[in-house]
Amino acid sequence: MDDDRARLLLETERRRVEALLAGLRTDRSDDRAAADEQTDWSDPAQPLTAEGADDAVAASLEVHLGAIERAEERLAAGTYGRSVRSGAPIPDERLEADPVAELTVEEAAVKP
């Protein structure tokens, strides 16, 4: 894959994930502010459940952001588009679908 195309894909993915995280942080702060207000919840666990789900989504997005950073490092090092396990080329089609892919499809299917 061309470095310029890879850079564009990674930048687009980074912006998407950062926007999702920013929106989630705003939603979480709004939810916590609302939880401090006196409300008539039919189920007092509902706000806690929603907060737990938001925290899980945020953690997953943070992990994905780390994968983006590693892909950017591979791009800078000249190893982007190669498996981190075997060094085998990762097809462009896979990188288009998942710009942070670290393994080939076959390697990803094998349990470590």
C-alpha positions as CSV (number, residue, x, y, z in Angstrom):
1,M,0.0,0.0,0.0
2,D,1.2,3.5,-0.8
3,D,2.4,5.4,2.3
4,D,0.2,8.4,1.4
5,R,-2.9,6.2,1.3
6,A,-1.9,4.5,4.5
7,R,-1.3,7.8,6.2
8,L,-4.8,9.1,5.0
9,L,-6.5,5.9,6.3
10,L,-4.8,6.1,9.7
11,E,-5.5,9.9,10.0
12,T,-9.2,9.3,9.2
13,E,-9.4,6.4,11.7
14,R,-7.7,8.5,14.4
15,R,-10.1,11.4,13.9
16,R,-13.1,9.0,14.0
17,V,-12.0,7.3,17.2
18,E,-11.0,10.6,18.9
19,A,-14.4,12.1,17.9
20,L,-16.2,9.1,19.4
21,L,-14.2,9.4,22.6
22,A,-14.9,13.1,22.9
23,G,-18.6,12.5,22.4
24,L,-18.6,9.7,24.9
25,R,-16.8,11.9,27.5
26,T,-19.4,14.6,26.9
27,D,-22.2,12.1,27.3
28,R,-20.7,10.6,30.4
29,S,-20.3,14.0,32.1
30,D,-23.9,14.9,31.2
31,D,-25.1,11.5,32.6
32,R,-23.1,12.0,35.8
33,A,-24.5,15.6,36.2
34,A,-28.0,14.2,35.6
35,A,-27.4,11.5,38.2
36,D,-26.6,14.1,40.8
37,E,-30.0,15.7,40.2
38,Q,-33.1,14.4,42.0
39,T,-34.9,12.2,39.5
40,D,-37.6,9.7,39.7
41,W,-35.8,6.6,38.3
42,S,-37.9,3.5,38.2
43,D,-34.7,1.5,38.6
44,P,-31.9,3.1,40.6
45,A,-29.4,0.8,38.9
46,Q,-30.2,2.1,35.5
47,P,-27.7,5.1,35.6
48,L,-25.0,2.8,36.9
49,T,-25.6,0.3,34.2
50,A,-25.4,3.0,31.5
51,E,-22.2,4.4,33.1
52,G,-20.6,0.9,33.1
53,A,-21.5,0.4,29.5
54,D,-20.0,3.8,28.6
55,D,-16.9,3.0,30.5
56,A,-16.5,-0.3,28.6
57,V,-17.0,1.5,25.2
58,A,-14.4,4.1,26.2
59,A,-11.9,1.4,27.2
60,S,-12.4,-0.3,23.9
61,L,-11.9,2.9,22.0
62,E,-8.7,3.6,24.0
63,V,-7.4,0.2,23.0
64,H,-8.2,0.9,19.4
65,L,-6.4,4.3,19.7
66,G,-3.3,2.4,20.9
67,A,-3.6,0.2,17.8
68,I,-3.7,3.3,15.6
69,E,-0.6,4.6,17.3
70,R,1.3,1.3,16.7
71,A,0.2,1.4,13.1
72,E,1.5,5.0,12.7
73,E,4.8,3.9,14.3
74,R,5.0,1.0,11.8
75,L,4.3,3.4,8.9
76,A,7.2,5.7,10.1
77,A,9.5,2.7,10.5
78,G,8.7,1.4,7.0
79,T,7.1,-1.8,8.2
80,Y,3.4,-0.9,7.8
81,G,1.5,-3.4,5.7
82,R,3.6,-6.3,7.1
83,S,2.5,-8.8,9.8
84,V,4.1,-8.0,13.2
85,R,4.2,-11.8,13.8
86,S,5.7,-13.2,10.5
87,G,6.6,-10.2,8.4
88,A,4.3,-11.5,5.6
89,P,2.6,-8.8,3.6
90,I,-0.9,-7.8,4.6
91,P,-3.1,-7.4,1.5
92,D,-4.2,-3.9,0.6
93,E,-7.8,-5.0,0.8
94,R,-7.4,-5.9,4.4
95,L,-5.7,-2.6,5.2
96,E,-8.4,-0.7,3.5
97,A,-11.0,-2.4,5.6
98,D,-8.9,-2.3,8.8
99,P,-6.0,0.2,8.6
100,V,-4.6,-0.9,11.9
101,A,-4.4,-4.6,11.0
102,E,-1.3,-6.1,12.5
103,L,-1.7,-9.7,11.2
104,T,-2.8,-11.4,8.0
105,V,-6.3,-12.8,8.0
106,E,-4.8,-16.3,8.4
107,E,-2.7,-15.3,11.3
108,A,-5.5,-13.5,13.0
109,A,-7.7,-16.6,12.7
110,V,-5.2,-18.7,14.7
111,K,-5.5,-18.6,18.4
112,P,-2.1,-17.8,20.0
